[in-house]
């Protein structure tokens, strides 16, 4: 099979499922509770992708240091701290937890 044709076919396979709901639902008025539900999907997906990595970031033996770093990050994030400080605080918390716990 031609490589260019393969690339276009792969592009169509990824483009169509993403574009089809937007085209179909463009003129349909969804109920307000559905709109509210759909607004939470990006946050839930991001959390599902990040959370397992956070728990295994310091190795299987140091779960407490990973939890300490994530708790510090959550506290900083809830206080509307700059994202760089949230990340640095989480790393520093996990590092200190790894040394002392």
C-alpha positions in Angstrom: 0.0 0.0 0.0 1.2 3.5 -0.8 2.6 5.3 2.2 0.8 8.6 1.3 -2.5 6.7 1.0 -1.9 5.1 4.3 -1.3 8.4 6.0 -4.5 9.9 4.5 -6.5 6.8 5.6 -5.1 7.1 9.2 -6.0 10.8 9.2 -9.5 10.1 8.1 -9.9 7.4 10.7 -9.0 9.9 13.5 -10.7 12.9 12.0 -14.2 11.4 11.3 -15.0 10.3 14.8 -14.0 13.7 16.2 -15.8 15.7 13.6 -19.0 13.7 13.3 -20.5 14.5 16.7 -19.8 18.2 16.2 -21.6 18.2 12.8 -24.5 16.1 14.0 -25.0 18.0 17.3 -24.4 21.5 15.8 -28.1 22.3 15.4 -29.4 20.2 18.3 -30.2 22.1 21.5 -29.0 19.9 24.4 -30.6 20.1 27.8 -28.7 22.1 30.4 -27.8 19.2 32.6 -26.1 17.5 29.6 -24.1 20.6 28.9 -23.0 20.8 32.5 -22.1 17.1 32.4 -20.1 17.5 29.2 -18.1 20.4 30.7 -16.7 18.1 33.4 -15.3 15.5 31.0 -12.0 17.2 30.3 -11.2 17.4 34.0 -12.2 13.8 34.6 -10.1 12.6 31.7 -7.1 14.6 32.8 -7.4 13.3 36.4 -7.7 9.7 35.1 -4.5 10.1 33.1 -2.5 11.9 35.7 -3.5 10.2 39.0 -1.9 6.7 38.4 1.4 8.4 37.3 1.4 10.5 40.5 1.1 7.4 42.7 3.9 5.6 41.0 6.2 8.5 40.4 8.4 7.8 43.4 8.5 4.0 43.0 6.4 1.2 44.5 8.1 1.5 47.9 7.5 5.2 48.5 3.8 5.7 48.2 3.7 8.1 51.1 6.1 10.5 49.5 4.0 10.6 46.3 0.9 11.2 48.3 2.6 14.0 50.2 3.8 15.7 47.0 0.3 15.4 45.5 -1.4 16.8 48.6 1.0 19.8 48.6 0.2 20.3 44.9 -3.5 20.2 45.5 -3.3 22.6 48.4 -1.3 25.1 46.3 -3.6 24.7 43.3 -6.7 25.3 45.4 -5.1 28.6 46.6 -4.8 29.7 42.9 -1.0 29.6 43.0 1.0 29.9 39.8 1.2 26.5 38.0 5.0 26.5 38.2 4.9 26.9 41.9 2.3 24.1 42.1 4.6 21.7 40.2 7.7 22.8 42.2 5.8 22.4 45.4 4.7 18.9 44.5 8.2 17.9 43.5 9.7 19.4 46.6 7.1 17.7 48.8 7.8 14.3 47.2 11.5 14.8 47.5 11.3 15.7 51.2 8.9 12.9 51.8 11.3 10.5 50.0 14.2 11.6 52.3 12.3 11.7 55.7 9.5 9.2 55.4 
